[in-house]
């Protein structure tokens, strides 16, 4: 929209500002859309006293009305989270802890990542879908009724999975329907592949028949193409994917070349990371279970690779924030699967996932086509876990990106017991000091290093009158001859 600013001399500056439109739900549909009855029953049944409501930005226009409807029924105050610390798809336990909340209701889309402790009720806000047309699109894609097909749903359309399965199962003998793994509603498990042909991935679980192999299966995704679909395609990058988008009532086949292009781009980042000396570990979540374990694992991985790491907590990363760390060669972010992939073209330094950093720094892990954006799958006991290799001596290799030699591993001449983060290493006497690339050297060379107290170093002087007037000409500025 256009916003006008006027000055005293009637000059007008018009500036275009992008504003996300917040559409409010009609008052007569709020009770149904937000499933107020279910929210009220959940609060009363569990006797919760401090309940927080979490909305994505596009639904904040309804937040106050929904809160009032719930308060009217439960006879107690509920709280609205004004902003999420990280992604809106994750449960924001940090913000809820500010009022010592004992429960949280999460509205709209969710990544279904397991939380640490807070009881959560998920209200996905079911969206309308033409089930008949969805089934017709499915039949047009899969004319061979014996082909094994896995049905995967966006959380907004999961409410029709029983009806879709009923209409198709009589003709398709190898139809595999997935179920949602809602945290807190079933036995907790972080395992991707549970046993045999059973899978649990990105909040969905499905089991393959004994006669089917994953390589023979295709996926049919019901929902608009989003980060959930991207993560599924990266995880099962050898399978075919078909999509029915209810928002435009159209089906489409996802081209394998698209996901292969993304994988090539991600592999390029791992090659960039091999030449890094300083790694910035970005804290992308404080609510997903296992975040402390992956933080320690990443620090150990970087140390054993002979690099230095700095843990950075900046909330939601953006270009401006990360530009404040020019000494960092590469970043790695641990977050929920839907907040882990960043387009590094926008940033000054690459941003990797924990899996990609392991490919770069862990000699025991190979890039064999398998891929995951879920950092919990890298922890001990999980299907993607690989023990971190501890090279005795430095291994030299030629970078495929820069053509320069990069190193990997600790120098066997240095002590392996040093657990500090000081970056101190044993140097050869002939080594030039300016080769130091630590963060401390960057700080020393900066002209501005932050607000320093400098107690006792600043002389005391009398207050003096400063300049005044307008920016185009202060009173004490010399006149300039513009002839």
C-alpha positions in Angstrom: 0.0 0.0 0.0 1.1 3.6 -0.4 2.0 5.6 2.7 2.6 9.4 2.4 4.8 11.5 4.6 4.7 15.3 4.6 7.1 17.9 5.8 6.7 21.6 6.7 7.6 22.7 3.2 4.9 20.5 1.7 7.3 18.1 0.1 5.7 14.6 -0.1 7.6 11.3 -0.2 5.6 8.3 -1.3 7.0 4.9 -0.2 5.7 1.5 -0.9 5.5 -0.9 2.1 4.7 -4.6 1.9 2.2 -5.5 4.6 0.8 -9.0 5.1 -2.9 -8.7 5.1 -4.5 -10.2 8.2 -8.0 -11.5 7.4 -10.4 -11.9 10.4 -12.8 -14.9 10.5 -16.5 -13.9 10.6 -17.7 -13.9 14.2 -20.4 -16.5 13.5 -17.7 -19.0 12.4 -15.1 -18.5 15.1 -16.6 -21.2 17.4 -16.5 -23.8 14.6 -13.2 -22.8 12.9 -11.1 -22.8 16.1 -12.9 -25.7 17.7 -13.6 -23.7 20.8 -15.6 -26.6 22.4 -12.6 -28.9 22.2 -10.3 -26.2 23.7 -12.7 -25.6 26.6 -13.1 -29.3 27.4 -9.4 -29.9 27.4 -8.8 -27.0 29.8 -11.6 -28.0 32.2 -10.7 -31.7 32.1 -7.1 -31.1 33.1 -7.8 -28.2 35.5 -5.3 -25.9 33.8 -5.1 -22.4 35.4 -2.6 -20.6 33.1 -3.2 -21.4 29.4 -1.4 -19.6 26.5 -2.7 -19.4 23.0 -0.3 -19.4 20.1 -1.3 -18.1 16.7 0.7 -17.6 13.5 1.0 -14.0 12.3 -1.8 -14.3 9.7 -4.3 -15.3 12.4 -3.5 -12.7 15.0 -6.6 -10.8 13.9 -8.7 -13.5 15.4 -6.7 -14.0 18.6 -8.5 -11.6 20.9 -12.0 -12.9 19.8 -10.9 -16.5 20.3 -9.4 -15.8 23.7 -12.6 -14.1 24.9 -14.7 -17.0 23.7 -12.5 -19.5 25.7 -12.4 -17.2 28.8 -16.2 -17.0 28.8 -16.5 -20.8 29.0 -13.6 -21.7 31.4 -14.1 -18.6 33.7 -10.4 -17.9 33.9 -8.0 -15.7 32.0 -6.0 -17.0 29.0 -2.9 -15.4 27.5 -2.0 -14.7 23.8 1.6 -15.1 22.7 2.3 -11.9 20.9 5.4 -13.2 19.0 7.1 -16.5 18.6 10.8 -16.9 19.5 11.5 -19.0 16.4 9.2 -20.6 13.8 5.4 -20.4 14.3 5.1 -24.1 13.4 6.9 -24.9 16.7 5.4 -24.8 20.2 6.9 -21.7 21.8 7.6 -23.0 25.3 10.1 -20.2 26.0 7.4 -17.5 25.6 4.9 -19.5 27.6 7.4 -19.9 30.4 7.4 -16.1 30.9 4.0 -16.3 32.7 4.8 -19.8 34.0 2.0 -21.3 31.9 0.9 -24.9 32.6 -0.5 -25.6 29.2 -0.6 -24.2 25.6 -3.0 -24.4 22.7 -1.3 -24.2 19.3 -3.4 -23.1 16.3 -2.9 -23.7 12.6 0.0 -25.4 10.9 2.4 -27.4 13.0 5.7 -29.3 12.3 4.7 -31.8 15.0 8.1 -31.8 16.6 8.1 -33.3 20.1 8.2 -30.8 22.9 10.2 -31.0 26.1 7.6 -30.8 28.9 4.7 -28.4 28.3 1.2 -30.0 27.7 0.0 -28.9 24.2 -3.3 -29.1 22.4 -3.1 -28.8 18.6 -5.9 -27.2 16.7 -5.1 -27.6 13.0 -8.0 -25.5 11.7 -9.5 -28.0 9.2 -9.8 -26.6 5.6 -12.4 -27.5 3.1 -11.6 -30.0 0.4 -13.5 -31.6 -2.5 -13.0 -35.3 -1.6 -14.7 -36.6 -4.7 -12.3 -34.6 -7.0 -9.3 -35.6 -4.9 -10.2 -39.3 -5.4 -10.6 -38.7 -9.2 -7.2 -37.1 -9.4 -5.7 -40.0 -7.5 -7.3 -42.5 -10.0 -6.0 -40.5 -12.9 -2.4 -40.7 -11.6 -2.5 -44.4 -10.6 -4.2 -46.5 -13.3 -2.4 -49.6 -12.0 -4.5 -50.6 -9.0 -1.8 -53.0 -7.7 0.8 -50.2 -7.3 1.7 -49.5 -3.7 0.9 -45.8 -2.9 1.5 -44.0 0.4 -1.1 -41.4 1.3 0.4 -38.4 3.2 -1.7 -35.4 4.4 -1.1 -31.8 5.4 -2.4 -31.3 8.9 -5.2 -29.1 7.6 -6.7 -32.0 5.5 -6.0 -35.0 7.7 -9.7 -34.9 8.8 -10.7 -36.5 5.4 -8.2 -39.4 5.5 -10.8 -42.0 6.6 -13.1 -41.0 3.8 -10.4 -41.0 1.1 -9.2 -44.4 2.2 -12.7 -45.8 2.2 -13.3 -44.6 -1.4 -10.0 -46.0 -2.7 -9.3 -49.1 -0.7 -11.9 -51.3 -2.4 -10.0 -50.9 -5.7 -6.4 -50.4 -4.6 -5.1 -53.4 -2.7 -1.8 -51.8 -1.8 -3.0 -48.5 -0.5 -1.0 -47.3 2.5 -2.5 -44.6 4.7 -0.4 -42.6 7.0 -1.3 -41.4 10.5 -0.4 -38.2 12.3 2.0 -38.6 15.3 0.7 -35.8 17.5 3.2 -35.2 20.4 1.7 -36.2 23.8 -1.1 -38.3 22.2 0.8 -41.5 21.7 3.9 -43.3 22.9 6.9 -40.9 22.5 9.3 -42.1 19.9 11.9 -40.1 17.9 12.8 -43.0 15.6 12.4 -42.5 11.9 12.4 -46.2 11.0 10.9 -48.0 13.9 11.3 -51.6 12.8 11.0 -53.6 9.5 8.8 -51.7 7.1 7.5 -49.2 9.7 8.4 -45.5 9.3 7.9 -42.4 11.4 9.0 -39.2 9.8 8.1 -35.5 10.2 5.1 -36.3 12.4 3.7 -39.0 10.1 3.9 -42.8 10.4 3.1 -45.6 8.0 3.9 -49.2 7.6 4.6 -51.1 4.4 3.1 -54.5 3.7 5.6 -57.4 3.7 5.3 -57.6 -0.1 6.3 -54.0 -0.7 9.6 -52.1 -0.6 10.0 -48.4 -0.1 11.7 -48.1 -3.5 8.6 -49.5 -5.2 6.2 -47.0 -3.5 4.9 -43.7 -4.7 3.6 -40.9 -2.5 0.3 -39.0 -2.9 0.4 -35.8 -0.9 -2.9 -34.0 0.0 -2.3 -30.3 0.7 -0.6 -27.3 -0.8 3.1 -27.7 -1.6 4.9 -26.5 1.5 8.0 -27.2 3.7 6.5 -30.5 4.9 6.4 -31.7 1.3 9.9 -30.5 0.6 11.2 -32.4 3.7 9.4 -35.5 2.6 10.8 -35.3 -0.9 14.4 -34.8 0.4 14.0 -37.7 2.8 12.5 -40.1 0.2 14.4 -38.6 -2.8 14.3 -41.8 -4.8 10.4 -42.0 -4.8 7.9 -40.4 -7.0 5.6 -37.7 -5.5 2.1 -36.6 -6.7 0.2 -33.7 -5.1 -3.4 -32.8 -4.9 -3.7 -29.1 -3.9 -7.2 -28.5 -2.5 -6.6 -24.7 -2.5 -6.7 -24.7 -6.3 -8.4 -28.1 -6.7 -5.7 -29.4 -9.0 -3.3 -32.3 -9.1 0.3 -32.3 -10.2 3.3 -34.5 -10.4 6.5 -33.3 -8.7 9.4 -33.5 -11.0 12.4 -35.4 -9.6 14.8 -33.0 -11.2 13.6 -30.2 -8.8 14.6 -32.1 -5.7 17.9 -33.3 -7.3 18.8 -29.7 -7.9 18.2 -28.9 -4.2 20.4 -31.8 -3.2 23.2 -30.6 -5.5 23.0 -27.1 -3.9 23.1 -28.6 -0.4 26.1 -30.8 -1.4 27.9 -27.6 -2.6 27.5 -26.1 0.8 29.2 -29.1 2.4 32.2 -28.5 0.2 32.2 -24.9 1.2 32.2 -25.9 4.9 35.3 -28.1 4.5 37.4 -25.0 4.1 35.9 -23.3 7.2 38.0 -22.5 10.3 35.3 -20.9 12.5 31.8 -22.4 12.7 28.9 -20.5 14.1 26.3 -22.8 15.8 22.9 -21.1 15.5 20.4 -21.9 18.2 17.2 -22.4 16.2 15.0 -23.9 18.9 14.7 -24.1 22.7 11.6 -26.2 22.6 12.2 -29.3 20.4 13.3 -32.2 22.5 16.9 -33.2 22.1 18.2 -29.7 21.3 20.8 -29.7 24.1 22.1 -33.1 22.9 22.6 -32.0 19.3 24.3 -28.8 20.5 26.9 -30.8 22.4 27.3 -33.2 19.5 27.9 -30.4 17.0 30.5 -28.8 19.3 32.3 -32.1 19.6 32.1 -32.6 15.9 33.7 -29.2 15.2 36.4 -29.6 17.8 37.5 -33.1 16.5 37.6 -31.6 13.0 40.2 -29.2 14.3 38.0 -26.1 13.9 36.6 -23.6 16.3 32.9 -23.1 17.2 30.9 -20.3 18.7 27.4 -20.8 19.9 25.1 -18.0 18.8 21.5 -17.3 20.0 19.9 -14.6 17.9 16.3 -15.8 17.8 15.0 -15.9 14.2 18.1 -15.6 11.9 18.1 -13.0 9.2 20.8 -11.4 7.0 21.3 -8.3 9.2 21.8 -10.4 12.4 24.3 -12.8 10.9 26.3 -10.0 9.2 27.4 -9.0 12.6 29.7 -12.1 12.7 32.1 -11.6 9.8 34.7 -13.8 11.5 32.5 -16.9 11.1 33.2 -18.9 7.9 30.0 -21.0 8.0 26.9 -21.4 10.1 25.0 -24.5 11.2 21.5 -24.2 12.5 19.7 -26.7 14.6 15.9 -26.2 14.5 12.8 -28.1 13.7 12.8 -29.7 10.2 10.7 -26.9 8.7 13.0 -24.1 9.9 16.3 -25.8 9.1 16.7 -25.0 5.4 17.9 -21.5 4.5 18.6 -20.1 1.1 22.3 -19.2 1.6 22.2 -16.9 -1.5 20.7 -14.2 0.7 23.4 -14.5 3.4 27.0 -13.5 3.4 28.1 -17.0 4.7 26.5 -20.4 4.1 24.0 -21.9 6.5 24.1 -25.7 6.8 21.9 -28.3 8.6 23.6 -30.5 11.2 23.4 -33.5 8.8 25.4 -31.4 6.1 28.0 -30.4 8.7 28.5 -34.0 9.6 29.0 -34.9 5.9 31.7 -32.1 5.8 33.5 -32.8 9.0 32.8 -36.5 9.9 35.0 -38.8 7.9 32.9 -41.8 8.8 29.8 -40.3 7.1 29.5 -40.5 3.3 27.1 -38.6 1.1 25.2 -41.7 -0.3 21.9 -40.0 -1.3 20.3 -40.4 2.2 19.2 -37.0 3.6 17.3 -35.7 6.6 16.5 -32.2 8.0 15.5 -33.6 11.4 18.5 -33.2 13.7 17.0 -35.7 16.2 17.8 -38.5 13.7 21.5 -37.8 14.1 21.5 -38.5 17.9 22.8 -41.8 19.3 20.3 -44.7 18.8 18.6 -43.0 15.8 18.7 -44.3 12.2 21.0 -41.5 10.9 23.5 -41.6 13.7 27.1 -42.2 12.8 29.9 -42.1 15.4 32.2 -39.1 14.9 35.5 -40.2 13.6 38.6 -39.0 15.5 41.5 -38.6 13.0 44.9 -38.9 14.6 46.6 -36.5 12.2 45.5 -33.7 10.0 44.1 -34.9 6.7 44.6 -32.6 3.7 42.3 -32.4 0.8 41.7 -30.1 -2.2 38.5 -28.1 -2.1 36.2 -28.8 -5.1 35.0 -25.2 -4.7 38.1 -23.0 -4.2 40.8 -25.4 -5.5 42.7 -24.7 -2.3 44.0 -27.2 0.2 41.9 -27.5 3.4 42.6 -29.5 6.5 40.4 -31.8 8.7 41.4 -33.1 12.1 43.4 -32.2 15.1 47.2 -31.8 15.0 48.6 -34.9 16.9 51.3 -32.6 18.3 48.7 -30.7 20.4 47.0 -31.9 23.5 43.7 -33.6 22.9 42.5 -32.8 26.4 41.9 -29.1 25.9 38.2 -28.5 26.1 38.3 -24.7 26.2 36.9 -22.5 23.5 39.8 -20.1 23.5 41.2 -21.2 20.1 44.8 -21.4 21.5 47.0 -23.8 19.6 50.8 -24.6 19.6 52.4 -22.4 16.9 55.6 -22.8 15.1 58.0 -20.0 16.1 58.3 -18.9 12.4 54.5 -18.6 12.0 53.4 -15.1 11.3 51.0 -13.8 13.9 48.7 -12.3 11.3 47.6 -15.8 10.2 45.4 -15.9 13.3 41.7 -15.9 12.1 40.1 -16.3 15.5 37.1 -14.1 16.5 39.4 -12.3 19.0 41.6 -11.0 16.2 38.6 -9.7 14.3 37.5 -7.9 17.5 40.9 -6.3 18.0 41.0 -4.9 14.4 37.5 -3.5 14.5 37.2 0.3 14.9 34.1 0.0 17.1 33.8 -2.8 19.6 30.6 -2.0 21.4 29.8 0.2 24.4 32.7 0.2 26.8 32.5 1.8 30.2 36.2 2.9 30.3 35.9 4.0 33.9 38.4 6.6 35.0 39.8 6.9 31.4 37.5 9.7 30.2 38.3 13.2 31.5 35.5 15.2 33.1 34.6 18.4 31.2 32.0 21.1 31.5 28.8 20.7 29.5 28.9 22.7 26.3 26.2 23.9 24.0 26.0 21.7 20.9 24.8 22.4 17.4 21.2 23.3 16.6 19.1 24.1 13.6 18.1 21.9 10.7 20.0 19.2 9.0 20.5 21.2 5.8 22.4 23.9 7.8 23.4 24.0 11.4 24.1 27.4 13.0 27.8 26.8 13.6 28.5 25.4 10.1 30.6 27.5 7.8 28.9 28.9 4.8 29.7 27.2 1.5 30.1 29.1 -1.7 28.1 27.2 -4.3 29.1 29.4 -7.2 
